[in-house]
Amino acid sequence: MDQDQTEIIQYWTECWTSSLLTLDSISDDIQADIWNKRSHNFGKDGDEDRQKKKNKEFFDILEEAGFTPKGATVLDIGCGPGSLSLPLAQAGAHVTALDISHGMLERLSETAEQKGLSIKTIETSWWTVDIDKLGLRNSFDLVIASKTPSIRDVESFNRMVACSRDYCYFSGFIRKDPPKIPAEVYVQILKEVPEMNSFASAFIYPFMYLYSLGIHPIVRFAHRNMKYEEPWSEAAEKTIDSLKTRRDLSEDMKHQIQEYYKKMSKNGMSNSDYEMFSGSMVWQIQK
């Protein structure tokens, strides 16, 4: 590796690291609590056709890279309720699903049992996991991390790569809509508009870091418009949980956010349009 490449790698590593400084630190306990509370309904508001399309896009990019799921060992980091673990298992892969939330893993296990699938689960934080102690290093034909906060920096990204002996799949958000609450309301409640533009660290920086290492993954981009309808109390709780990962919220602030959603609801329901840009990439481990 020459000096120029070393400097480029260092540059993108520093960009990625500095982007984290815009966010308050969040402990494993807080992270687990947030996702446990969301585990009951998370992912249930998507329609079946959209999920089938997402699954097809996922398997298509894997096939293009040369990966075959049947008989392969797969590690799904930040698996959630199993949106990718389950179809991989159905395709014949031996899946290990890892998540910090026991609620998410319970949902995944229940669904797997209903479908007659066998999926191994591991409850742990990827931020602090010891992959050698758990026997994960260089143990899987494919390691995936899809739109998960588990991969938040170079260290957690490298840890993901270290678990694969063949392929890696990574996806992340590039841009989301602004917060559902108008800026002027945020200013009234929080005295500021919260920092939400951390999405470069969710895909752009991982891609550029990988590219600077001389690895050129297969890349795909997606743009989706979605509409959600949910009880106003659940919509308010999601916003509160999202803000809690970035700053402390007083009980009064939480109450004002709840009152906003209650006031704006119709027949007890909150309606919102959601626009999302994301990227996904697959690459083969250099041997």
Secondary structure per residue as TSV (DSSP state, phi and psi in degrees):
chain	resnum	aa	ss	phi	psi
A	1	M	-	360.0	122.2
A	2	D	-	-82.0	173.9
A	3	Q	H	-65.1	-38.5
A	4	D	H	-61.6	-45.0
A	5	Q	H	-65.4	-39.7
A	6	T	H	-59.5	-41.7
A	7	E	H	-67.4	-37.6
A	8	I	H	-66.0	-44.3
A	9	I	H	-59.8	-44.0
A	10	Q	H	-63.1	-38.7
A	11	Y	H	-61.1	-49.7
A	12	W	H	-71.3	-30.0
A	13	T	H	-64.2	-43.0
A	14	E	H	-67.7	-37.9
A	15	C	H	-60.6	-46.5
A	16	W	H	-62.7	-46.9
A	17	T	H	-63.5	-43.3
A	18	S	H	-66.5	-28.1
A	19	S	H	-65.9	-25.4
A	20	L	G	-72.7	-19.5
A	21	L	G	-70.5	-15.0
A	22	T	G	-79.6	-9.7
A	23	L	S	-111.0	142.6
A	24	D	-	-70.3	150.0
A	25	S	-	-69.1	147.8
A	26	I	-	-130.0	131.8
A	27	S	-	-78.9	163.8
A	28	D	H	-59.7	-39.3
A	29	D	H	-63.5	-44.0
A	30	I	H	-65.5	-43.6
A	31	Q	H	-59.6	-45.7
A	32	A	H	-63.1	-41.1
A	33	D	H	-63.5	-42.6
A	34	I	H	-60.9	-47.8
A	35	W	H	-75.6	-28.9
A	36	N	H	-63.7	-40.9
A	37	K	H	-66.9	-31.1
A	38	R	H	-88.8	-8.1
A	39	S	T	-65.4	-28.6
A	40	H	T	-65.7	-42.0
A	41	N	T	-111.4	-6.8
A	42	F	T	-59.6	127.0
A	43	G	T	83.0	-3.1
A	44	K	T	-86.1	-9.6
A	45	D	T	-91.0	4.5
A	46	G	S	-91.5	145.2
A	47	D	-	-83.4	158.7
A	48	E	H	-63.6	-40.4
A	49	D	H	-63.5	-40.4
A	50	R	H	-65.6	-38.5
A	51	Q	H	-66.1	-39.1
A	52	K	H	-62.5	-40.1
A	53	K	H	-64.7	-43.0
A	54	K	H	-62.9	-41.3
A	55	N	H	-63.7	-40.7
A	56	K	H	-63.8	-43.8
A	57	E	H	-60.6	-39.6
A	58	F	H	-63.8	-50.0
A	59	F	H	-70.4	-30.7
A	60	D	H	-64.4	-43.7
A	61	I	H	-70.6	-33.0
A	62	L	H	-65.8	-43.2
A	63	E	H	-63.0	-41.1
A	64	E	H	-61.1	-34.4
A	65	A	H	-76.3	-16.5
A	66	G	T	105.6	8.0
A	67	F	-	-88.5	135.5
A	68	T	-	-117.4	121.9
A	69	P	-	-71.9	-31.7
A	70	K	T	-60.3	118.7
A	71	G	T	83.3	-5.5
A	72	A	-	-82.0	153.3
A	73	T	E	-95.5	133.4
A	74	V	E	-132.2	136.9
A	75	L	E	-111.9	123.1
A	76	D	E	-107.5	106.5
A	77	I	E	-88.0	128.1
A	78	G	T	66.5	49.7
A	79	C	-	-68.6	-21.4
A	80	G	T	60.2	-142.8
A	81	P	T	-80.1	4.5
A	82	G	T	100.6	29.0
A	83	S	T	-61.2	-26.2
A	84	L	T	-111.4	-31.6
A	85	S	H	-59.2	-43.5
A	86	L	H	-66.5	-50.7
A	87	P	H	-64.5	-31.2
A	88	L	H	-64.6	-43.4
A	89	A	H	-64.0	-39.6
A	90	Q	H	-64.2	-28.5
A	91	A	T	-83.7	2.0
A	92	G	T	101.7	7.9
A	93	A	-	-83.2	153.6
A	94	H	E	-95.8	104.1
A	95	V	E	-102.6	134.3
A	96	T	E	-111.7	119.9
A	97	A	E	-108.0	126.3
A	98	L	E	-120.6	133.5
A	99	D	E	-156.8	154.4
A	100	I	S	-79.8	-17.0
A	101	S	-	-99.7	118.4
A	102	H	H	-68.0	-27.6
A	103	G	H	-64.7	-43.1
A	104	M	H	-63.3	-43.7
A	105	L	H	-67.1	-34.6
A	106	E	H	-64.7	-42.3
A	107	R	H	-61.6	-44.6
A	108	L	H	-61.0	-46.6
A	109	S	H	-63.4	-39.6
A	110	E	H	-63.8	-43.9
A	111	T	H	-66.2	-41.1
A	112	A	H	-61.3	-41.9
A	113	E	H	-63.4	-41.7
A	114	Q	H	-62.2	-33.3
A	115	K	T	-92.2	0.5
A	116	G	T	71.7	32.6
A	117	L	-	-109.0	151.1
A	118	S	-	-112.5	114.4
A	119	I	-	-129.6	124.6
A	120	K	E	-77.9	137.0
A	121	T	E	-119.1	146.7
A	122	I	E	-131.1	123.2
A	123	E	E	-98.5	108.3
A	124	T	-	-166.1	164.3
A	125	S	-	-90.1	131.4
A	126	W	T	-72.7	-19.8
A	127	W	T	-67.8	-29.8
A	128	T	T	-125.0	7.8
A	129	V	-	-66.5	147.5
A	130	D	-	-103.9	99.4
A	131	I	T	-69.2	-23.9
A	132	D	T	-75.5	-41.1
A	133	K	T	-62.4	-35.8
A	134	L	T	-88.9	-2.8
A	135	G	T	71.1	32.6
A	136	L	-	-95.0	-21.1
A	137	R	T	-62.4	131.1
A	138	N	T	51.5	39.3
A	139	S	-	-115.2	-1.4
A	140	F	E	-130.9	146.0
A	141	D	E	-73.2	-28.6
A	142	L	E	-144.0	132.7
A	143	V	E	-119.2	129.4
A	144	I	E	-122.8	149.0
A	145	A	E	-145.0	107.1
A	146	S	E	-114.0	111.6
A	147	K	S	46.3	49.7
A	148	T	-	-120.1	140.0
A	149	P	T	-70.6	-3.7
A	150	S	T	-59.3	-36.7
A	151	I	-	-97.1	103.5
A	152	R	-	-120.8	-10.6
A	153	D	S	-157.7	179.7
A	154	V	H	-60.9	-40.0
A	155	E	H	-61.3	-48.1
A	156	S	H	-71.3	-29.3
A	157	F	H	-68.3	-46.8
A	158	N	H	-62.7	-34.7
A	159	R	H	-64.2	-38.9
A	160	M	H	-60.7	-50.0
A	161	V	H	-61.4	-36.0
A	162	A	H	-65.8	-18.0
A	163	C	T	-85.6	-10.6
A	164	S	E	-99.2	143.8
A	165	R	E	-110.7	1.9
A	166	D	E	-146.3	-68.0
A	167	Y	E	-124.0	153.5
A	168	C	E	-131.2	144.6
A	169	Y	E	-127.5	132.5
A	170	F	E	-139.3	137.7
A	171	S	E	-139.3	152.8
A	172	G	E	-160.4	163.7
A	173	F	E	-74.5	143.0
A	174	I	E	-103.5	-42.5
A	175	R	E	-154.1	142.0
A	176	K	E	-122.1	166.2
A	177	D	-	-58.6	156.0
A	178	P	-	-59.2	165.6
A	179	P	-	-52.0	148.0
A	180	K	S	-63.0	-32.0
A	181	I	S	-80.2	129.8
A	182	P	-	-56.3	150.9
A	183	A	H	-56.6	-39.6
A	184	E	H	-66.1	-29.3
A	185	V	H	-73.4	-40.3
A	186	Y	H	-58.9	-43.1
A	187	V	H	-61.3	-40.4
A	188	Q	H	-64.7	-41.0
A	189	I	H	-84.5	-47.5
A	190	L	H	-101.9	-8.7
A	191	K	S	69.7	14.1
A	192	E	S	-168.6	163.1
A	193	V	-	-90.6	122.8
A	194	P	-	-66.0	147.5
A	195	E	-	-70.3	120.2
A	196	M	-	-127.9	1.1
A	197	N	-	-93.4	52.2
A	198	S	-	-96.3	16.0
A	199	F	G	-78.4	-15.7
A	200	A	G	-60.3	-36.3
A	201	S	G	-72.6	-13.7
A	202	A	G	-89.0	-18.2
A	203	F	T	-149.3	-48.4
A	204	I	H	-59.9	-48.9
A	205	Y	H	-66.2	-44.0
A	206	P	H	-57.9	-41.7
A	207	F	H	-63.6	-47.8
A	208	M	H	-67.2	-35.5
A	209	Y	H	-62.3	-46.0
A	210	L	H	-63.2	-43.9
A	211	Y	H	-63.3	-37.4
A	212	S	H	-67.8	-20.7
A	213	L	T	-80.9	-3.5
A	214	G	T	91.1	12.5
A	215	I	-	-103.0	124.7
A	216	H	-	-113.3	92.0
A	217	P	-	-74.7	162.2
A	218	I	E	-77.2	129.8
A	219	V	E	-123.7	139.1
A	220	R	E	-133.2	147.7
A	221	F	E	-119.6	150.0
A	222	A	E	-134.9	144.5
A	223	H	E	-131.9	124.3
A	224	R	E	-134.1	139.9
A	225	N	E	-109.7	128.5
A	226	M	E	-133.4	152.6
A	227	K	E	-120.2	135.4
A	228	Y	E	-123.6	141.8
A	229	E	E	-130.6	125.6
A	230	E	E	-154.1	159.5
A	231	P	E	-55.6	141.1
A	232	W	H	-59.2	-32.7
A	233	S	H	-65.2	-36.4
A	234	E	H	-71.4	-39.2
A	235	A	H	-62.8	-41.7
A	236	A	H	-64.2	-41.1
A	237	E	H	-65.4	-37.7
A	238	K	H	-62.6	-43.2
A	239	T	H	-64.3	-42.5
A	240	I	H	-61.8	-45.1
A	241	D	H	-62.7	-39.9
A	242	S	H	-63.8	-43.5
A	243	L	H	-67.7	-31.7
A	244	K	H	-64.4	-22.6
A	245	T	T	-78.1	-8.2
A	246	R	T	-119.0	-20.3
A	247	R	S	-164.5	164.7
A	248	D	-	-79.1	140.2
A	249	L	-	-119.0	129.5
A	250	S	-	-76.9	164.5
A	251	E	H	-62.8	-33.5
A	252	D	H	-65.8	-41.5
A	253	M	H	-61.8	-44.7
A	254	K	H	-59.7	-42.8
A	255	H	H	-62.7	-42.0
A	256	Q	H	-65.6	-37.8
A	257	I	H	-64.6	-42.7
A	258	Q	H	-62.8	-41.3
A	259	E	H	-65.2	-35.1
A	260	Y	H	-62.6	-49.5
A	261	Y	H	-63.9	-38.1
A	262	K	H	-63.4	-42.9
A	263	K	H	-66.0	-37.9
A	264	M	H	-85.5	-7.3
A	265	S	-	-75.7	158.7
A	266	K	B	-124.6	120.8
A	267	N	T	55.6	36.1
A	268	G	T	80.7	2.4
A	269	M	E	-115.2	143.8
A	270	S	E	-104.2	129.1
A	271	N	E	-114.5	137.6
A	272	S	E	-150.9	148.2
A	273	D	E	-97.1	143.6
A	274	Y	E	-134.9	123.4
A	275	E	E	-117.2	135.0
A	276	M	E	-140.7	135.5
A	277	F	E	-115.5	132.5
A	278	S	E	-141.4	164.1
A	279	G	E	-131.0	150.6
A	280	S	E	-135.4	150.5
A	281	M	E	-148.5	148.5
A	282	V	E	-130.1	138.6
A	283	W	E	-147.3	159.8
A	284	Q	E	-101.1	139.6
A	285	I	-	-65.6	133.9
A	286	Q	-	-75.9	128.3
A	287	K	-	-113.3	360.0
